[in-house]
Amino acid sequence: MTKPGQLVLVALRKMIASGELAAGERLMEIPTAERFGVSRMPVRIAFRTLEQEGLLVRHGGRGFQVRALSADDIANAVEVRGVLEGLAARQSAERGLSEQAHAALLECLEQGDALFAKGYVTEQDLEVYHDLNMRFHQVIVASSGNAAIAEALARNDHRPFASVSALAIDRHAMVREYRRFNFAHMQHHAVYDALSNRQGARAEAIMREHANATLRYAKVFGEAEGSPDFTVISRGK
């Protein structure tokens, strides 16, 4: 995706998450392009991506509209992700991690340790955490050797904010966000220990709990409606 397309995509995600773009609001290519000072092509690509992510739906034959979301919609999809990633962790532990997988997971843990060691986080820190978190989860899914899990996760990722690639943060509560994401990082350490010791049931339970912890995202989303301080960190695909 081009840089203008990425900028439009990220901006629209934030506007939908914050409620600035309300459920049912229509979006058209030309007005949106004029709003962001770009051509129609990056807007068109951004709309299609947001449709795939479940944030926009087509409105008749022209344009899109913002999909109505609820905390339950988000929570249900995140719970499904927990089941799938838990299965991936159990199968990874039973198969045993390769040397490459061990090294990749350790690198993520070390980067996270350095990130949280100073006792606070910034939005930029959480962007770094976003990337290492994605790598950590991807390695576990790949190590399961089960392509069906990756396919099911890809389908579930089309549910709003269900993907591990979308992190919701509250910029007015960064102390709380430090505790929340540091706790998630400690869960990474725990699941790595279970995987390394080939404890399948333990690895599965930790990963399911790890996903359930992110159900807090649904609550943050609900609290942040209409607030410009709510941010979703997510990368274009």
ABEGO torsion letter per residue (X at the ends): XBAAAAAAAAAAAAAAAAGABBBGBBBBAAAAAAAAGBBAAAAAAAAAAAAAAGABBBBEABEBBBBBBBAAAAAAAAAAAAAAAAAAAAAAAAAEBBAAAAAAAAAAAAAAAAAAAAGBBBAAAAAAAAAAAAAAAAAAAAAAGBAAAAAAAAAAAABBGABAABBBBBAABAAAAAAAAAAAAAAAAAAAAAAAAGBAAAAAAAAAAAAAAAAAAAAAAAAABGBAABBBBBBBX
